[in-house]
Amino acid sequence: MKKVLRIFLIIVGFVVVAILGFVSFAAVRGVPDYDPPVVQDLKIEATPARLARGAKIAQMHCIACHADENKQLTGRHLSDLPSLFGTLYSMNITQDKTVGIGSWTDGELYYFLRTGLRKNGTFAPIMPKFATMADEDVQSVIVWLKSNEAPVQPVAKEAPKSEFSLFAKLLANTVIKPLPFPEKAILIPDSTDELAFGRYVADGLGTCYACHSADFTKQDPLHPELSEGYYGGGNEMKTADGKPIFTANLTFDEETGIAKKYTKPQFIQAVKACVRPDGGLIRGPMFPHQLTDYEAGAIFEYLKTVPKIKNDIANKEKEALASK
């Protein structure tokens, strides 16, 4: 018996040493670099339609995360994200050739938006990866980034470096990796198929699941529906004054979801204007989305098909505030 116990303790000791060794390694290494990617020689034709579409998508993603106090995309402190990940800043994505993306080719931008891997092999672990966005929509974003629009004109202002927490470094060395580049073309579903189109607008175009799921660290960008708590909400974020706020449960659970809280027109109003059914404003970090009524309505119809999750967000928020 003593021999068995001794062997067990030795094994436990090795495991503990191995874990501590890996934690120390990740702390020193930080976010890992990769080999510079080989990207396709891509030249995207800039058309008025692509520019308009790119501006619409940029409002939901690029501007929302990268706009400074002057509305230029020089980066900002991402204060609405959980401090669990560290002190995070978005980067300068203006057309400045030194600190921005002015020297990037269309192919390099396309590869980065898909995978999270920059042209020099550095990795952006917190940056969303648009793995299921249609090819045409990604290309439209690039057309906008390279346009004459005011927010992307060159500004030589380098954003502060993000200070990743130990937790974020561990994630970047284990589960959060660059995504594979798509092997097949990704198309926008036929808009007459309301459910397929609604799923695309929610997951591929808006990446709504990324906020409205249970855990930022347990998401599957390649298969969003496999993300933990898919549309059940509960991810902790921060309001403008630093108070905890939890993302809403968007499933049609009758007690804790949106089944009884929103009609379809009310949901459309909430998405487009951040106005609740009672006339009050939805608190940030939620912001108005430039979607058509049909696009927002298609999301509503798709959410009806998502498995219901019982998750009382209001009670969770009260408990979090009470513990502060």
C-alpha positions as CSV (number, residue, x, y, z in Angstrom):
1,M,0.0,0.0,0.0
2,K,2.8,2.4,0.9
3,K,4.6,1.6,-2.4
4,V,1.4,2.4,-4.4
5,L,1.0,5.6,-2.5
6,R,4.6,6.6,-3.1
7,I,4.3,5.9,-6.8
8,F,1.1,7.9,-6.9
9,L,2.7,10.9,-5.2
10,I,5.7,10.7,-7.6
11,I,3.3,10.8,-10.6
12,V,1.4,13.7,-9.0
13,G,4.7,15.5,-8.4
14,F,5.7,15.1,-12.1
15,V,2.3,16.4,-13.2
16,V,2.5,19.4,-11.0
17,V,6.1,20.2,-12.1
18,A,5.0,19.8,-15.8
19,I,2.1,22.2,-15.3
20,L,4.2,24.8,-13.5
21,G,6.8,24.4,-16.2
22,F,4.3,25.0,-19.0
23,V,2.7,28.0,-17.1
24,S,6.2,29.5,-16.7
25,F,7.0,28.8,-20.4
26,A,3.7,30.5,-21.6
27,A,4.3,33.5,-19.3
28,V,7.7,34.1,-20.8
29,R,6.9,33.3,-24.3
30,G,3.6,35.3,-24.5
31,V,1.5,35.1,-27.6
32,P,3.4,32.9,-30.0
33,D,4.6,33.9,-33.5
34,Y,4.3,31.7,-36.5
35,D,6.0,31.4,-39.9
36,P,5.0,34.2,-42.2
37,P,2.1,32.9,-44.3
38,V,2.1,32.3,-48.0
39,V,-0.8,34.3,-49.3
40,Q,-2.5,34.3,-52.7
41,D,-1.8,37.0,-55.2
42,L,-5.2,38.8,-54.9
43,K,-6.3,42.1,-56.5
44,I,-9.9,43.0,-55.6
45,E,-11.8,45.2,-58.0
46,A,-13.2,48.3,-56.2
47,T,-16.8,48.8,-57.2
48,P,-19.4,51.2,-55.8
49,A,-21.4,48.2,-54.6
50,R,-18.5,46.7,-52.8
51,L,-17.6,50.0,-51.2
52,A,-21.1,50.5,-49.9
53,R,-21.3,46.9,-48.6
54,G,-17.8,47.2,-47.0
55,A,-18.8,50.4,-45.2
56,K,-21.9,48.6,-43.8
57,I,-19.8,45.7,-42.5
58,A,-17.0,48.0,-41.2
59,Q,-19.6,49.8,-39.0
60,M,-20.3,46.5,-37.3
61,H,-16.7,45.4,-36.8
62,C,-13.8,47.8,-37.8
63,I,-15.3,51.0,-36.6
64,A,-16.8,49.5,-33.5
65,C,-13.4,48.3,-32.3
66,H,-10.8,50.5,-33.9
67,A,-12.3,54.0,-34.0
68,D,-10.6,56.6,-31.8
69,E,-12.1,59.8,-30.4
70,N,-11.7,61.4,-33.8
71,K,-13.5,58.6,-35.6
72,Q,-10.3,57.5,-37.2
73,L,-9.2,53.8,-37.1
74,T,-6.0,54.3,-35.1
75,G,-7.1,51.9,-32.4
76,R,-8.5,52.3,-28.9
77,H,-8.5,50.7,-25.4
78,L,-11.0,47.8,-25.5
79,S,-12.4,48.7,-22.1
80,D,-15.6,46.8,-22.6
81,L,-13.8,43.4,-22.7
82,P,-13.3,41.4,-19.5
83,S,-10.1,42.3,-17.6
84,L,-9.5,38.6,-17.4
85,F,-7.7,38.9,-20.7
86,G,-5.5,41.8,-19.7
87,T,-5.3,45.4,-20.9
88,L,-6.2,45.2,-24.5
89,Y,-5.9,47.7,-27.4
90,S,-7.0,47.5,-31.0
91,M,-4.5,48.4,-33.6
92,N,-4.1,51.2,-36.1
93,I,-5.8,50.0,-39.3
94,T,-5.6,53.3,-41.2
95,Q,-3.7,53.5,-44.5
96,D,-0.5,54.7,-42.8
97,K,2.3,52.6,-44.2
98,T,4.4,52.4,-41.0
99,V,2.0,51.8,-38.2
100,G,-1.1,51.0,-40.1
101,I,-2.0,48.7,-43.0
102,G,-1.1,51.0,-45.9
103,S,1.6,48.6,-47.1
104,W,-0.5,45.5,-46.9
105,T,-1.7,43.8,-50.1
106,D,-5.2,42.7,-50.7
107,G,-4.1,39.1,-50.3
108,E,-2.4,39.7,-47.0
109,L,-5.5,41.5,-45.6
110,Y,-7.7,38.7,-46.9
111,Y,-5.6,36.1,-45.2
112,F,-5.4,38.0,-41.9
113,L,-9.2,38.6,-41.7
114,R,-9.8,34.9,-42.3
115,T,-7.1,33.4,-40.0
116,G,-5.9,36.1,-37.5
117,L,-2.3,35.7,-38.8
118,R,-0.5,38.9,-39.9
119,K,1.8,38.9,-42.9
120,N,4.9,38.8,-40.6
121,G,3.7,35.7,-38.7
122,T,2.5,37.5,-35.6
123,F,-0.9,36.4,-34.3
124,A,-3.9,38.4,-33.1
125,P,-5.6,36.2,-30.5
126,I,-8.4,38.5,-29.5
127,M,-9.2,39.9,-33.0
128,P,-12.3,38.2,-34.4
129,K,-11.6,35.8,-37.3
130,F,-14.2,35.9,-40.0
131,A,-14.1,32.3,-40.8
132,T,-17.7,31.9,-42.1
133,M,-18.1,35.4,-43.7
134,A,-18.8,35.1,-47.5
135,D,-15.8,35.8,-49.8
136,E,-17.6,38.7,-51.4
137,D,-18.2,40.3,-48.0
138,V,-14.6,40.0,-46.9
139,Q,-13.5,41.5,-50.2
140,S,-15.9,44.3,-49.7
141,V,-14.4,45.1,-46.3
142,I,-10.9,45.3,-47.9
143,V,-12.2,47.6,-50.6
144,W,-13.5,49.9,-47.9
145,L,-10.2,49.7,-45.9
146,K,-8.4,50.8,-49.1
147,S,-10.9,53.5,-50.1
148,N,-10.9,57.3,-49.7
149,E,-13.3,57.1,-46.7
150,A,-12.2,59.4,-43.9
151,P,-11.8,56.9,-41.1
152,V,-9.1,54.9,-42.9
153,Q,-7.0,57.8,-44.2
154,P,-3.4,57.5,-42.9
155,V,-2.7,58.6,-39.4
156,A,0.8,58.0,-37.9
157,K,-0.4,57.2,-34.5
158,E,0.7,53.9,-33.1
159,A,-1.7,52.1,-30.7
160,P,-0.4,51.0,-27.3
161,K,0.7,47.4,-27.1
162,S,-1.8,45.1,-25.4
163,E,-0.7,43.7,-22.1
164,F,-2.0,40.1,-22.1
165,S,-2.8,38.5,-18.8
166,L,-1.2,35.1,-17.9
167,F,-4.6,33.6,-18.7
168,A,-4.7,35.0,-22.2
169,K,-1.1,33.8,-22.8
170,L,-2.0,30.3,-21.7
171,L,-5.0,30.3,-24.1
172,A,-2.8,31.6,-27.0
173,N,-0.4,28.7,-26.3
174,T,-3.1,26.0,-26.2
175,V,-6.7,26.5,-27.6
176,I,-6.6,29.8,-29.4
177,K,-4.7,29.3,-32.6
178,P,-4.7,30.8,-36.1
179,L,-7.7,29.4,-38.1
180,P,-7.1,27.4,-41.3
181,F,-7.6,29.3,-44.5
182,P,-10.8,28.2,-46.3
183,E,-10.4,25.5,-48.9
184,K,-13.7,26.3,-50.6
185,A,-15.5,29.4,-51.7
186,I,-18.0,30.8,-49.1
187,L,-21.1,32.3,-50.6
188,I,-23.9,34.4,-49.3
189,P,-27.0,32.2,-49.0
190,D,-30.0,33.0,-51.1
191,S,-32.0,35.7,-49.2
192,T,-35.3,34.0,-50.1
193,D,-34.2,31.1,-47.8
194,E,-34.9,33.2,-44.7
195,L,-33.5,30.7,-42.1
196,A,-30.2,30.1,-44.0
197,F,-29.9,33.8,-44.7
198,G,-30.7,34.7,-41.1
199,R,-28.1,32.2,-39.8
200,Y,-25.5,33.8,-42.2
201,V,-26.3,37.4,-41.0
202,A,-26.1,36.3,-37.4
203,D,-23.0,34.1,-37.5
204,G,-21.1,34.9,-40.6
205,L,-21.7,38.6,-41.1
206,G,-22.4,39.9,-37.6
207,T,-20.7,37.2,-35.5
208,C,-23.4,37.9,-32.9
209,Y,-22.8,34.5,-31.3
210,A,-19.3,35.7,-30.2
211,C,-20.8,38.0,-27.6
212,H,-24.1,36.2,-27.0
213,S,-22.6,32.9,-25.9
214,A,-21.5,31.5,-22.5
215,D,-17.8,31.9,-22.6
216,F,-15.4,33.8,-24.9
217,T,-12.8,31.1,-24.5
218,K,-15.1,28.3,-25.6
219,Q,-16.2,29.4,-29.0
220,D,-15.9,27.6,-32.4
221,P,-15.4,30.2,-35.2
222,L,-15.5,27.5,-37.8
223,H,-18.7,26.0,-36.4
224,P,-20.4,28.7,-34.4
225,E,-23.3,26.5,-33.4
226,L,-20.9,24.4,-31.4
227,S,-19.8,27.3,-29.2
228,E,-20.7,26.8,-25.5
229,G,-24.0,28.5,-24.7
230,Y,-24.7,29.3,-28.3
231,Y,-27.0,32.4,-28.2
232,G,-27.8,31.7,-24.5
233,G,-25.8,34.8,-23.5
234,G,-24.0,35.3,-20.3
235,N,-20.6,36.5,-21.4
236,E,-19.4,39.2,-19.0
237,M,-18.5,42.5,-20.5
238,K,-18.2,46.1,-19.1
239,T,-20.3,49.2,-19.4
240,A,-18.8,52.6,-20.2
241,D,-18.4,53.2,-16.5
242,G,-16.7,49.9,-15.9
243,K,-19.6,48.0,-14.3
244,P,-20.2,44.3,-15.3
245,I,-22.9,43.6,-17.8
246,F,-23.8,40.2,-19.2
247,T,-24.8,39.6,-22.8
248,A,-28.5,38.8,-23.4
249,N,-30.0,35.4,-23.8
250,L,-31.3,35.5,-27.4
251,T,-32.7,32.0,-27.5
252,F,-36.5,31.5,-27.4
253,D,-36.6,30.1,-23.9
254,E,-40.0,31.2,-22.6
255,E,-38.8,32.3,-19.1
256,T,-35.3,33.7,-19.6
257,G,-34.9,34.3,-23.4
258,I,-36.6,36.6,-25.9
259,A,-39.7,34.6,-26.6
260,K,-42.0,36.8,-24.5
261,K,-39.9,39.9,-24.5
262,Y,-39.7,40.8,-28.2
263,T,-42.0,40.7,-31.1
264,K,-40.3,40.6,-34.5
265,P,-40.7,44.4,-35.1
266,Q,-39.4,45.1,-31.6
267,F,-36.4,42.9,-32.2
268,I,-35.6,44.7,-35.5
269,Q,-35.8,48.0,-33.6
270,A,-33.5,46.7,-30.9
271,V,-30.9,45.5,-33.4
272,K,-31.0,48.6,-35.6
273,A,-31.5,51.4,-33.1
274,C,-30.8,49.8,-29.6
275,V,-34.3,50.6,-28.4
276,R,-36.0,48.2,-26.1
277,P,-39.7,47.4,-26.3
278,D,-40.4,49.8,-23.4
279,G,-38.7,52.6,-25.2
280,G,-35.5,52.6,-23.2
281,L,-32.1,52.3,-24.7
282,I,-30.1,49.1,-24.7
283,R,-26.8,49.6,-22.8
284,G,-23.4,49.4,-24.4
285,P,-21.3,47.7,-25.5
286,M,-24.3,46.8,-27.7
287,F,-24.6,49.4,-30.5
288,P,-26.9,50.1,-33.5
289,H,-26.3,47.8,-36.5
290,Q,-26.7,49.0,-40.1
291,L,-28.9,46.1,-41.2
292,T,-32.0,46.2,-43.3
293,D,-35.3,45.2,-41.7
294,Y,-35.2,42.0,-43.6
295,E,-31.7,41.1,-42.4
296,A,-32.5,41.8,-38.8
297,G,-35.9,40.0,-39.1
298,A,-34.1,37.0,-40.7
299,I,-31.9,36.8,-37.6
300,F,-35.1,36.7,-35.4
301,E,-36.5,33.8,-37.5
302,Y,-33.2,31.9,-37.3
303,L,-33.0,32.4,-33.5
304,K,-36.4,30.6,-33.2
305,T,-34.7,27.4,-34.4
306,V,-31.7,27.6,-32.0
307,P,-31.9,25.2,-29.1
308,K,-33.4,27.0,-26.1
309,I,-31.2,27.7,-23.1
310,K,-32.5,28.7,-19.7
311,N,-30.1,31.4,-18.5
312,D,-31.4,34.2,-16.3
313,I,-29.1,37.1,-17.3
314,A,-30.8,39.7,-15.1
315,N,-30.3,37.6,-12.0
316,K,-26.7,36.9,-12.9
317,E,-26.0,40.7,-13.3
318,K,-27.6,41.4,-9.9
319,E,-25.4,38.8,-8.2
320,A,-22.3,40.2,-9.9
321,L,-23.1,43.8,-8.8
322,A,-23.9,42.6,-5.3
323,S,-20.5,40.9,-5.0
324,K,-18.5,44.0,-5.9
